[in-house]
Amino acid sequence: MDFQTPEIITSLSKRERSMLLLSGGLLFFFIAYSFFWAPLVEESEQLFGKVEKDRQELFWMRGAVEQWQQQSRKTTGGGQAALPKGKSLLGVVDSTVKRFRLKEMLRRIEPDGKDGVKLSYESVSFDSLIKWLGMMERKYGVVVMRMSLSAQDRLGDVNARISLRAIKGQGK
């Protein structure tokens, strides 16, 4: 195959051909940089930033889990947290939800095995629910086995399904 230079290029002077070749090369590098290299570098930097942010969040979560486990061992390990003698978990839950003013939002409460209870709440205050659950763990040795929350239209309210279990036997 014989490559022939177009007539318009051959009619240009050597200096003009050099300028045309140089500007074509610069145009090629500009397009390659603008449409390929720069977007790759930018995406790479964003991904590295996201990875670093996720890594920091993971370290924070691991620390929070460790603190929670230590706190849980302190509150349930001393033998102080237990259900009152002669009281069932169902009875303790029923009496404490009244004290925390959560009874009105409680839609269903049912036993779950020998030492468990399942609860369903509608439009309950998230803060009050968490405070009640914390008190149940500290005072009675009751832990959350499973919890499902969904936000409601009213700020701070949630629908909740909770499965509780008494980890200590009868005590006090």
Chimera marker file (.cmm) of the C-alpha trace (Angstrom):
<marker_set name="trace">
<marker id="1" x="0.000" y="0.000" z="0.000" r="1" g="1" b="0" radius="0.5"/>
<marker id="2" x="1.419" y="3.290" z="-1.045" r="1" g="1" b="0" radius="0.5"/>
<marker id="3" x="0.560" y="6.214" z="1.210" r="1" g="1" b="0" radius="0.5"/>
<marker id="4" x="0.232" y="9.495" z="-0.617" r="1" g="1" b="0" radius="0.5"/>
<marker id="5" x="0.137" y="12.842" z="1.049" r="1" g="1" b="0" radius="0.5"/>
<marker id="6" x="-2.910" y="14.947" z="0.134" r="1" g="1" b="0" radius="0.5"/>
<marker id="7" x="-2.225" y="17.780" z="-2.281" r="1" g="1" b="0" radius="0.5"/>
<marker id="8" x="-3.238" y="20.493" z="0.190" r="1" g="1" b="0" radius="0.5"/>
<marker id="9" x="-0.505" y="19.364" z="2.594" r="1" g="1" b="0" radius="0.5"/>
<marker id="10" x="2.147" y="19.142" z="-0.083" r="1" g="1" b="0" radius="0.5"/>
<marker id="11" x="1.346" y="22.680" z="-1.131" r="1" g="1" b="0" radius="0.5"/>
<marker id="12" x="2.222" y="23.943" z="2.359" r="1" g="1" b="0" radius="0.5"/>
<marker id="13" x="5.700" y="25.044" z="3.230" r="1" g="1" b="0" radius="0.5"/>
<marker id="14" x="7.868" y="22.948" z="5.517" r="1" g="1" b="0" radius="0.5"/>
<marker id="15" x="7.278" y="25.386" z="8.377" r="1" g="1" b="0" radius="0.5"/>
<marker id="16" x="3.493" y="25.278" z="7.896" r="1" g="1" b="0" radius="0.5"/>
<marker id="17" x="3.532" y="21.467" z="7.817" r="1" g="1" b="0" radius="0.5"/>
<marker id="18" x="5.522" y="21.425" z="11.068" r="1" g="1" b="0" radius="0.5"/>
<marker id="19" x="3.025" y="23.793" z="12.689" r="1" g="1" b="0" radius="0.5"/>
<marker id="20" x="0.105" y="21.665" z="11.444" r="1" g="1" b="0" radius="0.5"/>
<marker id="21" x="1.735" y="18.502" z="12.782" r="1" g="1" b="0" radius="0.5"/>
<marker id="22" x="2.506" y="20.153" z="16.128" r="1" g="1" b="0" radius="0.5"/>
<marker id="23" x="-1.010" y="21.561" z="16.536" r="1" g="1" b="0" radius="0.5"/>
<marker id="24" x="-2.512" y="18.176" z="15.562" r="1" g="1" b="0" radius="0.5"/>
<marker id="25" x="-0.374" y="16.486" z="18.204" r="1" g="1" b="0" radius="0.5"/>
<marker id="26" x="-1.345" y="19.054" z="20.825" r="1" g="1" b="0" radius="0.5"/>
<marker id="27" x="-5.011" y="18.652" z="19.899" r="1" g="1" b="0" radius="0.5"/>
<marker id="28" x="-4.676" y="14.869" z="20.260" r="1" g="1" b="0" radius="0.5"/>
<marker id="29" x="-3.090" y="15.166" z="23.726" r="1" g="1" b="0" radius="0.5"/>
<marker id="30" x="-5.669" y="17.764" z="24.828" r="1" g="1" b="0" radius="0.5"/>
<marker id="31" x="-8.561" y="15.505" z="23.788" r="1" g="1" b="0" radius="0.5"/>
<marker id="32" x="-6.946" y="12.429" z="25.362" r="1" g="1" b="0" radius="0.5"/>
<marker id="33" x="-6.337" y="14.309" z="28.614" r="1" g="1" b="0" radius="0.5"/>
<marker id="34" x="-9.762" y="16.011" z="28.746" r="1" g="1" b="0" radius="0.5"/>
<marker id="35" x="-11.900" y="13.019" z="27.902" r="1" g="1" b="0" radius="0.5"/>
<marker id="36" x="-9.897" y="10.105" z="29.279" r="1" g="1" b="0" radius="0.5"/>
<marker id="37" x="-7.108" y="10.884" z="31.732" r="1" g="1" b="0" radius="0.5"/>
<marker id="38" x="-8.675" y="13.727" z="33.787" r="1" g="1" b="0" radius="0.5"/>
<marker id="39" x="-11.989" y="11.904" z="34.430" r="1" g="1" b="0" radius="0.5"/>
<marker id="40" x="-10.086" y="8.759" z="35.491" r="1" g="1" b="0" radius="0.5"/>
<marker id="41" x="-7.896" y="10.697" z="37.895" r="1" g="1" b="0" radius="0.5"/>
<marker id="42" x="-10.890" y="12.565" z="39.345" r="1" g="1" b="0" radius="0.5"/>
<marker id="43" x="-12.894" y="9.355" z="39.812" r="1" g="1" b="0" radius="0.5"/>
<marker id="44" x="-9.887" y="7.685" z="41.407" r="1" g="1" b="0" radius="0.5"/>
<marker id="45" x="-9.473" y="10.550" z="43.902" r="1" g="1" b="0" radius="0.5"/>
<marker id="46" x="-13.173" y="10.422" z="44.787" r="1" g="1" b="0" radius="0.5"/>
<marker id="47" x="-13.006" y="6.672" z="45.352" r="1" g="1" b="0" radius="0.5"/>
<marker id="48" x="-9.893" y="6.989" z="47.527" r="1" g="1" b="0" radius="0.5"/>
<marker id="49" x="-11.686" y="9.673" z="49.576" r="1" g="1" b="0" radius="0.5"/>
<marker id="50" x="-14.746" y="7.456" z="49.970" r="1" g="1" b="0" radius="0.5"/>
<marker id="51" x="-12.599" y="4.497" z="51.002" r="1" g="1" b="0" radius="0.5"/>
<marker id="52" x="-10.841" y="6.624" z="53.617" r="1" g="1" b="0" radius="0.5"/>
<marker id="53" x="-14.168" y="7.933" z="54.948" r="1" g="1" b="0" radius="0.5"/>
<marker id="54" x="-15.562" y="4.374" z="55.098" r="1" g="1" b="0" radius="0.5"/>
<marker id="55" x="-12.389" y="3.178" z="56.839" r="1" g="1" b="0" radius="0.5"/>
<marker id="56" x="-12.753" y="5.880" z="59.514" r="1" g="1" b="0" radius="0.5"/>
<marker id="57" x="-16.412" y="4.973" z="59.967" r="1" g="1" b="0" radius="0.5"/>
<marker id="58" x="-15.470" y="1.300" z="60.335" r="1" g="1" b="0" radius="0.5"/>
<marker id="59" x="-12.903" y="2.140" z="63.040" r="1" g="1" b="0" radius="0.5"/>
<marker id="60" x="-15.521" y="4.223" z="64.849" r="1" g="1" b="0" radius="0.5"/>
<marker id="61" x="-18.060" y="1.392" z="64.635" r="1" g="1" b="0" radius="0.5"/>
<marker id="62" x="-15.558" y="-1.151" z="65.948" r="1" g="1" b="0" radius="0.5"/>
<marker id="63" x="-14.827" y="1.160" z="68.878" r="1" g="1" b="0" radius="0.5"/>
<marker id="64" x="-18.536" y="1.630" z="69.554" r="1" g="1" b="0" radius="0.5"/>
<marker id="65" x="-19.123" y="-2.137" z="69.465" r="1" g="1" b="0" radius="0.5"/>
<marker id="66" x="-16.247" y="-2.665" z="71.881" r="1" g="1" b="0" radius="0.5"/>
<marker id="67" x="-17.647" y="-0.031" z="74.254" r="1" g="1" b="0" radius="0.5"/>
<marker id="68" x="-21.111" y="-1.556" z="74.021" r="1" g="1" b="0" radius="0.5"/>
<marker id="69" x="-19.744" y="-5.041" z="74.747" r="1" g="1" b="0" radius="0.5"/>
<marker id="70" x="-17.776" y="-3.753" z="77.752" r="1" g="1" b="0" radius="0.5"/>
<marker id="71" x="-20.834" y="-1.916" z="79.056" r="1" g="1" b="0" radius="0.5"/>
<marker id="72" x="-22.988" y="-4.977" z="78.477" r="1" g="1" b="0" radius="0.5"/>
<marker id="73" x="-20.529" y="-7.163" z="80.410" r="1" g="1" b="0" radius="0.5"/>
<marker id="74" x="-20.541" y="-4.645" z="83.277" r="1" g="1" b="0" radius="0.5"/>
<marker id="75" x="-24.337" y="-4.429" z="83.506" r="1" g="1" b="0" radius="0.5"/>
<marker id="76" x="-25.121" y="-8.114" z="83.081" r="1" g="1" b="0" radius="0.5"/>
<marker id="77" x="-21.984" y="-9.712" z="84.463" r="1" g="1" b="0" radius="0.5"/>
<marker id="78" x="-22.322" y="-8.683" z="88.084" r="1" g="1" b="0" radius="0.5"/>
<marker id="79" x="-25.370" y="-10.781" z="88.848" r="1" g="1" b="0" radius="0.5"/>
<marker id="80" x="-27.386" y="-7.675" z="89.734" r="1" g="1" b="0" radius="0.5"/>
<marker id="81" x="-29.510" y="-7.548" z="86.600" r="1" g="1" b="0" radius="0.5"/>
<marker id="82" x="-32.220" y="-10.200" z="86.760" r="1" g="1" b="0" radius="0.5"/>
<marker id="83" x="-35.966" y="-10.553" z="86.624" r="1" g="1" b="0" radius="0.5"/>
<marker id="84" x="-37.681" y="-10.195" z="90.013" r="1" g="1" b="0" radius="0.5"/>
<marker id="85" x="-38.433" y="-13.503" z="91.742" r="1" g="1" b="0" radius="0.5"/>
<marker id="86" x="-41.770" y="-14.896" z="90.651" r="1" g="1" b="0" radius="0.5"/>
<marker id="87" x="-42.160" y="-12.445" z="87.754" r="1" g="1" b="0" radius="0.5"/>
<marker id="88" x="-42.109" y="-13.411" z="84.086" r="1" g="1" b="0" radius="0.5"/>
<marker id="89" x="-40.535" y="-11.348" z="81.353" r="1" g="1" b="0" radius="0.5"/>
<marker id="90" x="-44.013" y="-10.728" z="79.959" r="1" g="1" b="0" radius="0.5"/>
<marker id="91" x="-45.150" y="-9.296" z="83.316" r="1" g="1" b="0" radius="0.5"/>
<marker id="92" x="-42.046" y="-7.114" z="83.712" r="1" g="1" b="0" radius="0.5"/>
<marker id="93" x="-42.427" y="-5.755" z="80.175" r="1" g="1" b="0" radius="0.5"/>
<marker id="94" x="-46.109" y="-4.994" z="80.744" r="1" g="1" b="0" radius="0.5"/>
<marker id="95" x="-45.482" y="-3.095" z="83.986" r="1" g="1" b="0" radius="0.5"/>
<marker id="96" x="-42.444" y="-1.148" z="82.720" r="1" g="1" b="0" radius="0.5"/>
<marker id="97" x="-44.036" y="0.033" z="79.458" r="1" g="1" b="0" radius="0.5"/>
<marker id="98" x="-46.753" y="1.644" z="81.579" r="1" g="1" b="0" radius="0.5"/>
<marker id="99" x="-44.131" y="3.516" z="83.626" r="1" g="1" b="0" radius="0.5"/>
<marker id="100" x="-42.355" y="4.733" z="80.489" r="1" g="1" b="0" radius="0.5"/>
<marker id="101" x="-45.690" y="5.763" z="78.907" r="1" g="1" b="0" radius="0.5"/>
<marker id="102" x="-45.200" y="3.377" z="75.988" r="1" g="1" b="0" radius="0.5"/>
<marker id="103" x="-48.350" y="1.324" z="76.596" r="1" g="1" b="0" radius="0.5"/>
<marker id="104" x="-50.575" y="3.425" z="74.292" r="1" g="1" b="0" radius="0.5"/>
<marker id="105" x="-48.301" y="2.797" z="71.277" r="1" g="1" b="0" radius="0.5"/>
<marker id="106" x="-47.896" y="-0.932" z="71.990" r="1" g="1" b="0" radius="0.5"/>
<marker id="107" x="-49.961" y="-2.805" z="69.406" r="1" g="1" b="0" radius="0.5"/>
<marker id="108" x="-49.008" y="-6.374" z="70.213" r="1" g="1" b="0" radius="0.5"/>
<marker id="109" x="-47.094" y="-8.265" z="72.875" r="1" g="1" b="0" radius="0.5"/>
<marker id="110" x="-46.658" y="-12.023" z="72.745" r="1" g="1" b="0" radius="0.5"/>
<marker id="111" x="-44.450" y="-14.639" z="74.364" r="1" g="1" b="0" radius="0.5"/>
<marker id="112" x="-41.495" y="-15.931" z="72.342" r="1" g="1" b="0" radius="0.5"/>
<marker id="113" x="-40.415" y="-19.222" z="73.818" r="1" g="1" b="0" radius="0.5"/>
<marker id="114" x="-39.626" y="-19.721" z="77.495" r="1" g="1" b="0" radius="0.5"/>
<marker id="115" x="-37.699" y="-16.521" z="78.170" r="1" g="1" b="0" radius="0.5"/>
<marker id="116" x="-38.569" y="-14.223" z="75.277" r="1" g="1" b="0" radius="0.5"/>
<marker id="117" x="-41.153" y="-11.642" z="74.248" r="1" g="1" b="0" radius="0.5"/>
<marker id="118" x="-42.074" y="-10.073" z="70.897" r="1" g="1" b="0" radius="0.5"/>
<marker id="119" x="-43.388" y="-6.500" z="70.797" r="1" g="1" b="0" radius="0.5"/>
<marker id="120" x="-44.917" y="-4.386" z="68.025" r="1" g="1" b="0" radius="0.5"/>
<marker id="121" x="-45.141" y="-0.601" z="68.322" r="1" g="1" b="0" radius="0.5"/>
<marker id="122" x="-46.727" y="2.015" z="66.079" r="1" g="1" b="0" radius="0.5"/>
<marker id="123" x="-45.647" y="5.663" z="66.111" r="1" g="1" b="0" radius="0.5"/>
<marker id="124" x="-43.585" y="5.401" z="69.267" r="1" g="1" b="0" radius="0.5"/>
<marker id="125" x="-40.973" y="7.955" z="70.321" r="1" g="1" b="0" radius="0.5"/>
<marker id="126" x="-37.576" y="6.558" z="69.367" r="1" g="1" b="0" radius="0.5"/>
<marker id="127" x="-35.863" y="8.247" z="72.326" r="1" g="1" b="0" radius="0.5"/>
<marker id="128" x="-38.354" y="6.854" z="74.863" r="1" g="1" b="0" radius="0.5"/>
<marker id="129" x="-38.116" y="3.386" z="73.353" r="1" g="1" b="0" radius="0.5"/>
<marker id="130" x="-34.302" y="3.370" z="73.534" r="1" g="1" b="0" radius="0.5"/>
<marker id="131" x="-34.337" y="4.653" z="77.133" r="1" g="1" b="0" radius="0.5"/>
<marker id="132" x="-36.786" y="1.895" z="78.089" r="1" g="1" b="0" radius="0.5"/>
<marker id="133" x="-34.679" y="-0.778" z="76.369" r="1" g="1" b="0" radius="0.5"/>
<marker id="134" x="-31.549" y="0.484" z="78.152" r="1" g="1" b="0" radius="0.5"/>
<marker id="135" x="-33.310" y="0.328" z="81.523" r="1" g="1" b="0" radius="0.5"/>
<marker id="136" x="-34.551" y="-3.206" z="80.745" r="1" g="1" b="0" radius="0.5"/>
<marker id="137" x="-30.983" y="-4.333" z="80.086" r="1" g="1" b="0" radius="0.5"/>
<marker id="138" x="-29.443" y="-2.604" z="83.110" r="1" g="1" b="0" radius="0.5"/>
<marker id="139" x="-32.109" y="-3.450" z="85.664" r="1" g="1" b="0" radius="0.5"/>
<marker id="140" x="-33.520" y="-6.785" z="84.481" r="1" g="1" b="0" radius="0.5"/>
<marker id="141" x="-30.824" y="-8.310" z="82.252" r="1" g="1" b="0" radius="0.5"/>
<marker id="142" x="-33.131" y="-8.237" z="79.221" r="1" g="1" b="0" radius="0.5"/>
<marker id="143" x="-31.432" y="-7.847" z="75.844" r="1" g="1" b="0" radius="0.5"/>
<marker id="144" x="-32.668" y="-7.054" z="72.366" r="1" g="1" b="0" radius="0.5"/>
<marker id="145" x="-32.286" y="-10.099" z="70.141" r="1" g="1" b="0" radius="0.5"/>
<marker id="146" x="-33.800" y="-8.540" z="67.035" r="1" g="1" b="0" radius="0.5"/>
<marker id="147" x="-35.172" y="-5.098" z="66.250" r="1" g="1" b="0" radius="0.5"/>
<marker id="148" x="-36.690" y="-3.623" z="63.127" r="1" g="1" b="0" radius="0.5"/>
<marker id="149" x="-37.427" y="0.109" z="62.930" r="1" g="1" b="0" radius="0.5"/>
<marker id="150" x="-39.111" y="2.217" z="60.280" r="1" g="1" b="0" radius="0.5"/>
<marker id="151" x="-39.348" y="6.002" z="60.371" r="1" g="1" b="0" radius="0.5"/>
<marker id="152" x="-42.700" y="7.753" z="60.552" r="1" g="1" b="0" radius="0.5"/>
<marker id="153" x="-43.855" y="11.127" z="59.215" r="1" g="1" b="0" radius="0.5"/>
<marker id="154" x="-43.650" y="12.728" z="62.650" r="1" g="1" b="0" radius="0.5"/>
<marker id="155" x="-40.040" y="13.548" z="63.519" r="1" g="1" b="0" radius="0.5"/>
<marker id="156" x="-38.611" y="11.164" z="66.110" r="1" g="1" b="0" radius="0.5"/>
<marker id="157" x="-41.382" y="8.554" z="65.836" r="1" g="1" b="0" radius="0.5"/>
<marker id="158" x="-40.863" y="5.022" z="64.556" r="1" g="1" b="0" radius="0.5"/>
<marker id="159" x="-42.733" y="1.786" z="64.045" r="1" g="1" b="0" radius="0.5"/>
<marker id="160" x="-40.841" y="-0.989" z="65.823" r="1" g="1" b="0" radius="0.5"/>
<marker id="161" x="-40.776" y="-4.750" z="66.015" r="1" g="1" b="0" radius="0.5"/>
<marker id="162" x="-38.643" y="-5.967" z="68.891" r="1" g="1" b="0" radius="0.5"/>
<marker id="163" x="-37.679" y="-9.387" z="70.154" r="1" g="1" b="0" radius="0.5"/>
<marker id="164" x="-36.437" y="-9.400" z="73.773" r="1" g="1" b="0" radius="0.5"/>
<marker id="165" x="-34.832" y="-12.183" z="75.781" r="1" g="1" b="0" radius="0.5"/>
<marker id="166" x="-34.015" y="-12.451" z="79.487" r="1" g="1" b="0" radius="0.5"/>
<marker id="167" x="-30.393" y="-13.522" z="79.733" r="1" g="1" b="0" radius="0.5"/>
<marker id="168" x="-30.414" y="-13.982" z="83.502" r="1" g="1" b="0" radius="0.5"/>
<marker id="169" x="-32.786" y="-16.188" z="85.408" r="1" g="1" b="0" radius="0.5"/>
<marker id="170" x="-34.920" y="-15.258" z="88.387" r="1" g="1" b="0" radius="0.5"/>
<marker id="171" x="-33.039" y="-13.176" z="90.892" r="1" g="1" b="0" radius="0.5"/>
<marker id="172" x="-34.013" y="-10.426" z="93.309" r="1" g="1" b="0" radius="0.5"/>
<link id1="1" id2="2" r="1" g="1" b="0" radius="0.2"/>
<link id1="2" id2="3" r="1" g="1" b="0" radius="0.2"/>
<link id1="3" id2="4" r="1" g="1" b="0" radius="0.2"/>
<link id1="4" id2="5" r="1" g="1" b="0" radius="0.2"/>
<link id1="5" id2="6" r="1" g="1" b="0" radius="0.2"/>
<link id1="6" id2="7" r="1" g="1" b="0" radius="0.2"/>
<link id1="7" id2="8" r="1" g="1" b="0" radius="0.2"/>
<link id1="8" id2="9" r="1" g="1" b="0" radius="0.2"/>
<link id1="9" id2="10" r="1" g="1" b="0" radius="0.2"/>
<link id1="10" id2="11" r="1" g="1" b="0" radius="0.2"/>
<link id1="11" id2="12" r="1" g="1" b="0" radius="0.2"/>
<link id1="12" id2="13" r="1" g="1" b="0" radius="0.2"/>
<link id1="13" id2="14" r="1" g="1" b="0" radius="0.2"/>
<link id1="14" id2="15" r="1" g="1" b="0" radius="0.2"/>
<link id1="15" id2="16" r="1" g="1" b="0" radius="0.2"/>
<link id1="16" id2="17" r="1" g="1" b="0" radius="0.2"/>
<link id1="17" id2="18" r="1" g="1" b="0" radius="0.2"/>
<link id1="18" id2="19" r="1" g="1" b="0" radius="0.2"/>
<link id1="19" id2="20" r="1" g="1" b="0" radius="0.2"/>
<link id1="20" id2="21" r="1" g="1" b="0" radius="0.2"/>
<link id1="21" id2="22" r="1" g="1" b="0" radius="0.2"/>
<link id1="22" id2="23" r="1" g="1" b="0" radius="0.2"/>
<link id1="23" id2="24" r="1" g="1" b="0" radius="0.2"/>
<link id1="24" id2="25" r="1" g="1" b="0" radius="0.2"/>
<link id1="25" id2="26" r="1" g="1" b="0" radius="0.2"/>
<link id1="26" id2="27" r="1" g="1" b="0" radius="0.2"/>
<link id1="27" id2="28" r="1" g="1" b="0" radius="0.2"/>
<link id1="28" id2="29" r="1" g="1" b="0" radius="0.2"/>
<link id1="29" id2="30" r="1" g="1" b="0" radius="0.2"/>
<link id1="30" id2="31" r="1" g="1" b="0" radius="0.2"/>
<link id1="31" id2="32" r="1" g="1" b="0" radius="0.2"/>
<link id1="32" id2="33" r="1" g="1" b="0" radius="0.2"/>
<link id1="33" id2="34" r="1" g="1" b="0" radius="0.2"/>
<link id1="34" id2="35" r="1" g="1" b="0" radius="0.2"/>
<link id1="35" id2="36" r="1" g="1" b="0" radius="0.2"/>
<link id1="36" id2="37" r="1" g="1" b="0" radius="0.2"/>
<link id1="37" id2="38" r="1" g="1" b="0" radius="0.2"/>
<link id1="38" id2="39" r="1" g="1" b="0" radius="0.2"/>
<link id1="39" id2="40" r="1" g="1" b="0" radius="0.2"/>
<link id1="40" id2="41" r="1" g="1" b="0" radius="0.2"/>
<link id1="41" id2="42" r="1" g="1" b="0" radius="0.2"/>
<link id1="42" id2="43" r="1" g="1" b="0" radius="0.2"/>
<link id1="43" id2="44" r="1" g="1" b="0" radius="0.2"/>
<link id1="44" id2="45" r="1" g="1" b="0" radius="0.2"/>
<link id1="45" id2="46" r="1" g="1" b="0" radius="0.2"/>
<link id1="46" id2="47" r="1" g="1" b="0" radius="0.2"/>
<link id1="47" id2="48" r="1" g="1" b="0" radius="0.2"/>
<link id1="48" id2="49" r="1" g="1" b="0" radius="0.2"/>
<link id1="49" id2="50" r="1" g="1" b="0" radius="0.2"/>
<link id1="50" id2="51" r="1" g="1" b="0" radius="0.2"/>
<link id1="51" id2="52" r="1" g="1" b="0" radius="0.2"/>
<link id1="52" id2="53" r="1" g="1" b="0" radius="0.2"/>
<link id1="53" id2="54" r="1" g="1" b="0" radius="0.2"/>
<link id1="54" id2="55" r="1" g="1" b="0" radius="0.2"/>
<link id1="55" id2="56" r="1" g="1" b="0" radius="0.2"/>
<link id1="56" id2="57" r="1" g="1" b="0" radius="0.2"/>
<link id1="57" id2="58" r="1" g="1" b="0" radius="0.2"/>
<link id1="58" id2="59" r="1" g="1" b="0" radius="0.2"/>
<link id1="59" id2="60" r="1" g="1" b="0" radius="0.2"/>
<link id1="60" id2="61" r="1" g="1" b="0" radius="0.2"/>
<link id1="61" id2="62" r="1" g="1" b="0" radius="0.2"/>
<link id1="62" id2="63" r="1" g="1" b="0" radius="0.2"/>
<link id1="63" id2="64" r="1" g="1" b="0" radius="0.2"/>
<link id1="64" id2="65" r="1" g="1" b="0" radius="0.2"/>
<link id1="65" id2="66" r="1" g="1" b="0" radius="0.2"/>
<link id1="66" id2="67" r="1" g="1" b="0" radius="0.2"/>
<link id1="67" id2="68" r="1" g="1" b="0" radius="0.2"/>
<link id1="68" id2="69" r="1" g="1" b="0" radius="0.2"/>
<link id1="69" id2="70" r="1" g="1" b="0" radius="0.2"/>
<link id1="70" id2="71" r="1" g="1" b="0" radius="0.2"/>
<link id1="71" id2="72" r="1" g="1" b="0" radius="0.2"/>
<link id1="72" id2="73" r="1" g="1" b="0" radius="0.2"/>
<link id1="73" id2="74" r="1" g="1" b="0" radius="0.2"/>
<link id1="74" id2="75" r="1" g="1" b="0" radius="0.2"/>
<link id1="75" id2="76" r="1" g="1" b="0" radius="0.2"/>
<link id1="76" id2="77" r="1" g="1" b="0" radius="0.2"/>
<link id1="77" id2="78" r="1" g="1" b="0" radius="0.2"/>
<link id1="78" id2="79" r="1" g="1" b="0" radius="0.2"/>
<link id1="79" id2="80" r="1" g="1" b="0" radius="0.2"/>
<link id1="80" id2="81" r="1" g="1" b="0" radius="0.2"/>
<link id1="81" id2="82" r="1" g="1" b="0" radius="0.2"/>
<link id1="82" id2="83" r="1" g="1" b="0" radius="0.2"/>
<link id1="83" id2="84" r="1" g="1" b="0" radius="0.2"/>
<link id1="84" id2="85" r="1" g="1" b="0" radius="0.2"/>
<link id1="85" id2="86" r="1" g="1" b="0" radius="0.2"/>
<link id1="86" id2="87" r="1" g="1" b="0" radius="0.2"/>
<link id1="87" id2="88" r="1" g="1" b="0" radius="0.2"/>
<link id1="88" id2="89" r="1" g="1" b="0" radius="0.2"/>
<link id1="89" id2="90" r="1" g="1" b="0" radius="0.2"/>
<link id1="90" id2="91" r="1" g="1" b="0" radius="0.2"/>
<link id1="91" id2="92" r="1" g="1" b="0" radius="0.2"/>
<link id1="92" id2="93" r="1" g="1" b="0" radius="0.2"/>
<link id1="93" id2="94" r="1" g="1" b="0" radius="0.2"/>
<link id1="94" id2="95" r="1" g="1" b="0" radius="0.2"/>
<link id1="95" id2="96" r="1" g="1" b="0" radius="0.2"/>
<link id1="96" id2="97" r="1" g="1" b="0" radius="0.2"/>
<link id1="97" id2="98" r="1" g="1" b="0" radius="0.2"/>
<link id1="98" id2="99" r="1" g="1" b="0" radius="0.2"/>
<link id1="99" id2="100" r="1" g="1" b="0" radius="0.2"/>
<link id1="100" id2="101" r="1" g="1" b="0" radius="0.2"/>
<link id1="101" id2="102" r="1" g="1" b="0" radius="0.2"/>
<link id1="102" id2="103" r="1" g="1" b="0" radius="0.2"/>
<link id1="103" id2="104" r="1" g="1" b="0" radius="0.2"/>
<link id1="104" id2="105" r="1" g="1" b="0" radius="0.2"/>
<link id1="105" id2="106" r="1" g="1" b="0" radius="0.2"/>
<link id1="106" id2="107" r="1" g="1" b="0" radius="0.2"/>
<link id1="107" id2="108" r="1" g="1" b="0" radius="0.2"/>
<link id1="108" id2="109" r="1" g="1" b="0" radius="0.2"/>
<link id1="109" id2="110" r="1" g="1" b="0" radius="0.2"/>
<link id1="110" id2="111" r="1" g="1" b="0" radius="0.2"/>
<link id1="111" id2="112" r="1" g="1" b="0" radius="0.2"/>
<link id1="112" id2="113" r="1" g="1" b="0" radius="0.2"/>
<link id1="113" id2="114" r="1" g="1" b="0" radius="0.2"/>
<link id1="114" id2="115" r="1" g="1" b="0" radius="0.2"/>
<link id1="115" id2="116" r="1" g="1" b="0" radius="0.2"/>
<link id1="116" id2="117" r="1" g="1" b="0" radius="0.2"/>
<link id1="117" id2="118" r="1" g="1" b="0" radius="0.2"/>
<link id1="118" id2="119" r="1" g="1" b="0" radius="0.2"/>
<link id1="119" id2="120" r="1" g="1" b="0" radius="0.2"/>
<link id1="120" id2="121" r="1" g="1" b="0" radius="0.2"/>
<link id1="121" id2="122" r="1" g="1" b="0" radius="0.2"/>
<link id1="122" id2="123" r="1" g="1" b="0" radius="0.2"/>
<link id1="123" id2="124" r="1" g="1" b="0" radius="0.2"/>
<link id1="124" id2="125" r="1" g="1" b="0" radius="0.2"/>
<link id1="125" id2="126" r="1" g="1" b="0" radius="0.2"/>
<link id1="126" id2="127" r="1" g="1" b="0" radius="0.2"/>
<link id1="127" id2="128" r="1" g="1" b="0" radius="0.2"/>
<link id1="128" id2="129" r="1" g="1" b="0" radius="0.2"/>
<link id1="129" id2="130" r="1" g="1" b="0" radius="0.2"/>
<link id1="130" id2="131" r="1" g="1" b="0" radius="0.2"/>
<link id1="131" id2="132" r="1" g="1" b="0" radius="0.2"/>
<link id1="132" id2="133" r="1" g="1" b="0" radius="0.2"/>
<link id1="133" id2="134" r="1" g="1" b="0" radius="0.2"/>
<link id1="134" id2="135" r="1" g="1" b="0" radius="0.2"/>
<link id1="135" id2="136" r="1" g="1" b="0" radius="0.2"/>
<link id1="136" id2="137" r="1" g="1" b="0" radius="0.2"/>
<link id1="137" id2="138" r="1" g="1" b="0" radius="0.2"/>
<link id1="138" id2="139" r="1" g="1" b="0" radius="0.2"/>
<link id1="139" id2="140" r="1" g="1" b="0" radius="0.2"/>
<link id1="140" id2="141" r="1" g="1" b="0" radius="0.2"/>
<link id1="141" id2="142" r="1" g="1" b="0" radius="0.2"/>
<link id1="142" id2="143" r="1" g="1" b="0" radius="0.2"/>
<link id1="143" id2="144" r="1" g="1" b="0" radius="0.2"/>
<link id1="144" id2="145" r="1" g="1" b="0" radius="0.2"/>
<link id1="145" id2="146" r="1" g="1" b="0" radius="0.2"/>
<link id1="146" id2="147" r="1" g="1" b="0" radius="0.2"/>
<link id1="147" id2="148" r="1" g="1" b="0" radius="0.2"/>
<link id1="148" id2="149" r="1" g="1" b="0" radius="0.2"/>
<link id1="149" id2="150" r="1" g="1" b="0" radius="0.2"/>
<link id1="150" id2="151" r="1" g="1" b="0" radius="0.2"/>
<link id1="151" id2="152" r="1" g="1" b="0" radius="0.2"/>
<link id1="152" id2="153" r="1" g="1" b="0" radius="0.2"/>
<link id1="153" id2="154" r="1" g="1" b="0" radius="0.2"/>
<link id1="154" id2="155" r="1" g="1" b="0" radius="0.2"/>
<link id1="155" id2="156" r="1" g="1" b="0" radius="0.2"/>
<link id1="156" id2="157" r="1" g="1" b="0" radius="0.2"/>
<link id1="157" id2="158" r="1" g="1" b="0" radius="0.2"/>
<link id1="158" id2="159" r="1" g="1" b="0" radius="0.2"/>
<link id1="159" id2="160" r="1" g="1" b="0" radius="0.2"/>
<link id1="160" id2="161" r="1" g="1" b="0" radius="0.2"/>
<link id1="161" id2="162" r="1" g="1" b="0" radius="0.2"/>
<link id1="162" id2="163" r="1" g="1" b="0" radius="0.2"/>
<link id1="163" id2="164" r="1" g="1" b="0" radius="0.2"/>
<link id1="164" id2="165" r="1" g="1" b="0" radius="0.2"/>
<link id1="165" id2="166" r="1" g="1" b="0" radius="0.2"/>
<link id1="166" id2="167" r="1" g="1" b="0" radius="0.2"/>
<link id1="167" id2="168" r="1" g="1" b="0" radius="0.2"/>
<link id1="168" id2="169" r="1" g="1" b="0" radius="0.2"/>
<link id1="169" id2="170" r="1" g="1" b="0" radius="0.2"/>
<link id1="170" id2="171" r="1" g="1" b="0" radius="0.2"/>
<link id1="171" id2="172" r="1" g="1" b="0" radius="0.2"/>
</marker_set>
